[in-house]
Amino acid sequence: MAMPKLILSLLACFWAASALAANPPTPAPSRVTPPAAKSQPDSRKMQKDLQQLNWKQFKSVLVAIPKLKAEVDAYGPLGWQYIRENYSTYGWKKSIDKLDETQKKRLAELIQNAKSLR
């Protein structure tokens, strides 16, 4: 009784193997980033560059981006005091990620301008 089941199982395996050999799986598309995506500013790098500015440069950049300024303004004068004391270690990445693409590009430009004025 076990022999016919074994033969049927082997035949099923050979049939499946031949079907796979006849139609090999297509390779997955490569994970190459399109050129447009490479030109988008990286929020981690922007955070690092922003944190390396001195306070005066940092504040001028932050005030020029309405969404970032609004996040600090929401806490009033204490918010600005806290940011002044902690801007070089504060995690700006989440706030930068919330910006739209034009705001991110503007932020990157402002940071580069501020860095070149050092």
Contacts in CASP RR format, 6 or more apart in sequence:
PFRMAT RR
TARGET T0000
AUTHOR 0000-0000-0000
METHOD contacts of the structure
MODEL  1
MAMPKLILSLLACFWAASALAANPPTPAPSRVTPPAAKSQPDSRKMQKDL
QQLNWKQFKSVLVAIPKLKAEVDAYGPLGWQYIRENYSTYGWKKSIDKLD
ETQKKRLAELIQNAKSLR
40 101 0 8 1.000
40 104 0 8 1.000
41 104 0 8 1.000
41 105 0 8 1.000
41 107 0 8 1.000
41 108 0 8 1.000
43 93 0 8 1.000
43 96 0 8 1.000
43 97 0 8 1.000
43 104 0 8 1.000
44 93 0 8 1.000
46 92 0 8 1.000
46 96 0 8 1.000
46 104 0 8 1.000
46 107 0 8 1.000
46 108 0 8 1.000
46 111 0 8 1.000
47 91 0 8 1.000
47 92 0 8 1.000
47 93 0 8 1.000
47 96 0 8 1.000
49 111 0 8 1.000
49 112 0 8 1.000
49 115 0 8 1.000
50 58 0 8 1.000
50 61 0 8 1.000
50 87 0 8 1.000
50 92 0 8 1.000
50 107 0 8 1.000
50 111 0 8 1.000
51 58 0 8 1.000
51 87 0 8 1.000
51 88 0 8 1.000
51 89 0 8 1.000
51 90 0 8 1.000
51 92 0 8 1.000
52 88 0 8 1.000
52 115 0 8 1.000
53 61 0 8 1.000
53 111 0 8 1.000
53 114 0 8 1.000
53 115 0 8 1.000
54 118 0 8 1.000
55 84 0 8 1.000
55 87 0 8 1.000
57 114 0 8 1.000
57 117 0 8 1.000
57 118 0 8 1.000
58 87 0 8 1.000
58 114 0 8 1.000
59 84 0 8 1.000
60 110 0 8 1.000
60 114 0 8 1.000
61 107 0 8 1.000
61 110 0 8 1.000
61 111 0 8 1.000
61 114 0 8 1.000
62 68 0 8 1.000
62 69 0 8 1.000
62 72 0 8 1.000
62 83 0 8 1.000
63 69 0 8 1.000
64 106 0 8 1.000
64 110 0 8 1.000
65 99 0 8 1.000
65 103 0 8 1.000
65 106 0 8 1.000
65 107 0 8 1.000
65 110 0 8 1.000
67 95 0 8 1.000
67 98 0 8 1.000
67 99 0 8 1.000
67 103 0 8 1.000
68 92 0 8 1.000
68 95 0 8 1.000
68 96 0 8 1.000
68 99 0 8 1.000
68 107 0 8 1.000
71 95 0 8 1.000
72 79 0 8 1.000
72 80 0 8 1.000
72 83 0 8 1.000
75 82 0 8 1.000
83 90 0 8 1.000
96 104 0 8 1.000
96 107 0 8 1.000
99 107 0 8 1.000
END
